[in-house]
């Protein structure tokens, strides 16, 4: 078991087994080494215990009383003095909607939000989602016989969906994307003090808009998720305006950034394995299984954080009170103790849904059904319009440096115009 923390404290050279926390180009071979040789490894560079086995990660997620989510949204690199000044003077007081809150506060807020985040709203959105996929795909195809599926389809689709759900201005898509990129960079990135400054300004703008949305909803009583939360508040449910704004702050990020990545990765993986793309073309009923296999094999979020509230043990390793843990779901999802032939991408895999990409336990992702719905519809409509779709040099695709979010920066594709149905 890991002796990395002891080695570090004794002045010896720590052993990281090739693990680089922010390099997500292809982390899976190193994950395999960690699972085998050092499944609970202390990494002094990020001050986290890196946990890589399925059973250990699931157990930590499940034991919320010992392993708190309070650090889930804390910046990996501390904010600089100038970034803090910008945010304080700008009135930035945003807090996690749900993922970093703990019971009983988490239980109270989640119970209110869950009543608004319903299948009824998803069903109402489905025709619009489907038409948006068709429109975006045709627009991408109008440029010729090649394009970027990320920027052409995956970038805008979930943003339009979540803005519609929340009741935000669809004309602000680029603003929300800019703000969300700043949130990801400031929370899970590795920025210098100077690099943090423009992102700090963006977060102030983001939080100001979330508060404005709540204030406006009090006046207009909209048919939206924010409107539902305002009405729940008026009917006696215990949720404050600040908490509703914080839910917006989280959903307007998580509700589209991770879904953009899921859609992108689903096409990236299917097109990387042409026989599986052909299987989807032949049988669209295979698409839900394909989405779950992508979540297992190449999920949007590969790691999440917890903090030990007491001395504990994980995988036979002593974890001291106050220690931070990095739960590497991207590794757990390829653990051979749970998944047969885990390095094989197989859309017919029987237990793919047992992946941990949406977490586990009380913090299981509330928006999982909406993310999977949009991805399923995207594959249904794009495959019908462009069955000849091919990936262009998939090995050259780069991924943004980040501790938790494995985000492709492009998805270049091509197609045969005479074989398209647009």
N, C-alpha and C positions, 0 to 999 in steps of 0.2 A: 504493500500500500504506500501511499504518498509520503515521502519524507521531505518534500520540497520546502514546506514552511520551516521545518527544523534546520534544513540546510541553509536556508536564507538567513535565519536568525544566527546561525553559527558562522556566517561569513563565507560559506562555501558557494560555489557556482550553482544556482538553481537549475533544475532539469525541466525543460518544457516540452520535450519530445517533438519539436518542430511546430508546436502550436503557436500561431500568431493571432491574437484575439480579434484584430480588426481586418484581417485578410480573409475575405470570403469568396475569393475566386474559385477555389476548389478545396474546401476544408475537410472533405469527407475521408480521404486517406489518413489524415492526422487524427480525426475522430476515432477511427478504427484502432489506431495505435494506443490512444488514451484509454479506450474501453478495455483493451487487453492488458496494458502495462501500468496505467496510473488513473483509474476511473474516478478518483476524487483527488484532484491535484491542486495544490495551492499555487496561484500565479501572483507573485508579488508585484508584477507590472500593473495589474488592475486591482490588486487587493481583493481577489475573489477566489473561492474554492470552485474549481471547474469540475462539474459533475456530468458524466457522459453515459452512464448506463440507464436503460429504460426503467427498470424496477426502482432504482434509487431516485430517479427524477420524479416518477409518479408518486412515490411515497412522500417526497418533500412537498410536492404540490398538494397532496391530500392532508398533510399535517400543518394546517394554517396557524394553529395555536403555537407551534414551536417555530415554524419558518414563516415569518411575516412577509407580506407583499409591500411593506412600507418603503422599500428602496427601489421598487420596480420602475419608477419614473424619475429617480434621482440622477443627476448628471454623472456620467462615468468620469469625465474630467471636470473638476470644479470650475464654476463660472469665474471669469476674471473680475477684478474690481470694477473695471469700466463697464463690462456687461451687466454686472449687478446694479451699478448706478443707473444705467439706461432703463433697466427693467423696473427698478423701484420708483424712479421719477416718472416713468410712464404708467404707473398704477398696475403693474403686472402682479396679480395675486392668484393666478390660475392654479388649480390643483387637479389631480387626476379625477376623471369621472368615476371610475370604479377600480381600475387595475391596481392602484397603489393604496387603496383604502382598506381598512381592516374592520372586522365586526366589532361592535354592533353597527357602526356607521355604514360599512359596506352593505350589510344585510338590509338596512333601512332604505338606502338609496336604490339598491338593485331591485328591490321589490316594487318600487314605484316605476322605475325605468322599464322593467320587464313587462308591466301592464301596457306600456305604450309601444314597446318594440315587439309588435305582434305579427303573426302570419297574415292577418288582414291587410296590414300596410304593405307587406311584401307582395301579396296577390294583386293589390291595386297598382303597384308599380310595374308588374311584370310586362304588360303590353308596351309601356313606355321604354323599358329596358330593351325589349326585343327590337322595337323600331329604331332606337338609338344605335344598336349594334349594326343593323342593316344600313342606316344612313352613314355611320362612320366608316364602315367597310367599303361602301360604294365610293365615298369621297376619297379613301386611300387608293382605291383601284383606278380612279379617274386620272391619276398621275402617270399611268403606264403599266408596265408588267413587273414592277418591284416597288418596295416601300419598307417602312418600319412599322411593324404591327404594334409595338409598344406606343409610339407617339401617335399612330394612326387610329388605334382602337382602344387599347388598354388604358391609355393615359386619361382620356376624358370620360369614358363610360361610367366607372364607379363614382367619379366626382360628381357627375350630373345626378346620379342616383342618390347619393348621400345628401347633396344639397337640396334636392327635391324632398327627401324624407324629413330633413331638419326644417325646411321652409326657408332656406337661404337663397340669395340672389344668384341665379345661374350665370349672370354676366361676370361673376367674380371667380370663375374657375381658376384662372391663372394666379390670382391672389391666394386662393386657398392652397394651391399646389406649392407656391413659393413659401407660404407660412409653414406648411407641413414639412417641406424639406428642411426648413430651419429648425423645426421641433425635433426632427430625427437627428440632425447634426448636433444640436445643443445637448440632447439627452443621451444619445448612444454613440456619438461620434468622438473623434480624437482631435479637437480643434485647438489651435494656438490661441493665445489671448487676443491677438489682433484679428484672427479669423472669426472670433465670436461676436464681434461688434455688429456687423450688419444683421446677423441672425437675431441678436438681442432686440434690435429695432423691429424686426419682423414679428417676433413673439409678442411685443407690445401691441402691434397692429392687430394681430390675430385675436388676442384676448379682448381688446376693445370691441372688435366686431362681435364676438360671442356674447358679451354683455349687452350690446345693442340689440341683438336678435331677441334676447329674453325681454328686454324693456319693450320692444316693438310688439312682441306677442301679447303682452298684457293689454295693449291698446287695440290690437286687431283680431285677437282670438282666432288664429289661423288653423286650418285643417292640416296640421303637421305634427311631427313628434314633439317639437317644442310647445306647440299649442296644447297637445295632450298633457304634457307635464305641468303647464301653467293651470290647466283645468283641474288636474289631480290635486295640485296645491290648493286651489280655491275650494275643493271639496273636502279638504281636511288631511290629505296625505302630507306627511312630514318631509318636505324638501324645500330648500331655500332657493332664492334666485341665483345666488352664487354657486350653489350646487348644480342647478340646471345649466348655468353658463359653463361650468366645469365639464358636465356631460357633453355639451356641444363641443367644447375644446378637445375632448377625447375622440368623440365620434367623427368629427369633421377631419380628424387625422386618421384614426384607425379604420374608419369606414371606407376610406378610398385608397390610401397608400398601400395597405397590405393586399387589397383586392386587385389593384392595378398590377402588383407583383404576381399575385396568384394567377390572374389571367395570362400574363406574359409567360410565366413559367409553365403553365399548362400547354400553351402552344409550342413553347421551346422544347418541352419534353416529347410531346406527341410527334413533332416534326423531326426530332432527333432520332426517332425510331419509326421510320416510314411504315413498317408493318402494323404498328399500333395506330397510326393515323388512318391507315386503310381500314382497320377494324372498326374505328369510330365512324368512318364514312359508310361502311356497310351496315352498321347497327348503332344508330344514335342512342339507343337505350344503354349503351356501354359508357356513355359520357359521365354520369355520376360516379361510377367506379373509377374512371380515369382521373377525375378531379381529386378524389380521396387518395389515389396513388401518388399524384403530384404533391399533395400536401404531406404525404409520408416521405417521398423520395427527395423533393426539392421545395420545401416549404418557404413561405415568405419570411417567417420569423424562426431563426435557428437557435436562439438562446434567450432566456428570460431570467430575472433576478429575484432572489429572496434574501432575507436576513434572519440569522438565528437569534431568537429571543432568550435562549437558555443554552447551556452546554448540551450538546447533542452528539449523535453518531450517524453518519451517512456511509453506507457501504463498508462498514467496519472501521471508518476513519473518524477520529474525534474532531468535532467541530466546536470551537469555543463560542461562548455567548458573544453576540455582537458581530460575528463574522458574516461577510457577504458570500452568497453562493450564486454561481452562474450555472443555470440548468440548461444544458445544451440539447434541446429537443431534436435538433438536426442530427445529432449522434444517436439519441434514443430511438429515433425512427428508423435507424439502420442497425439496430442491435440484433444480432443473430439469435439471441435467446428468446426474442419475441417474434421476429419475422424470418421465415425461411428465405434463403437466398436474398438477403436484404439489399445487396448491391445491384440486383436485377430490377429494372423498371417494368412492371407487369400490371396492366390496367385491369386484369381479371383477378388480381390478388384477393383472396377471401377475407383477410382481416385488415385490409388497408385502413379501414375506419378507426382502428385502434391507435392511430398515430397520436402524438401529443402536440401537434402544431397549434391547436386551439387551447392548449393548457389542459388542466384537469382540476376537478374539485370545485370549490365555491367561486373561483375566478374563471371558470370555463367561459370562453368567448361568447358574449351575448349575441354578437352579430354573425355567428358562423353560418347560419342558414342563408342570410342575405348574400354573403360572399360567395357561397357555393351556387346559389341561384344565378347570380350574374355570370359566373364563370361557365356554368352549364349552358346558359342562353348564348353566351358569346361563342362557344364551340359549336353549338347547334347551327347558328345562323352563318357564321364565317365558313364552316365546312360545307354548308349548302350552297353558298355563293361562290366559294373559291376552293373547290375540291382539289385543284392542282397545286395548292400552296406548298412551298418548299422553304426550308431554312437555308439561309446563305451564311456559310462559314460560322457555324455555331460555336466552334472552339475559340473564336476570336472575341466572343461577347465578354465584356468586362462587368464587374460587379462593384458597387460603391463600397468603400471601406466603412465598416460599421461593426459594432459589437453584437447586435441582435438581428438587424434587418438585412437579409440577403437579396439585394435589389439589382436585377440586370439593368444596364444602362441603355440597352438597345435590343431590338429583335428584328434584324434585317431578313426580309422574306422576298420571294419572287413567285410568280404564277404564270400560267399559260392563258393568255387572254381569250383564245378561241375555246378553251375548256372551262371558262368561268361562266357563271349563271347570273352575273350582275346586269 
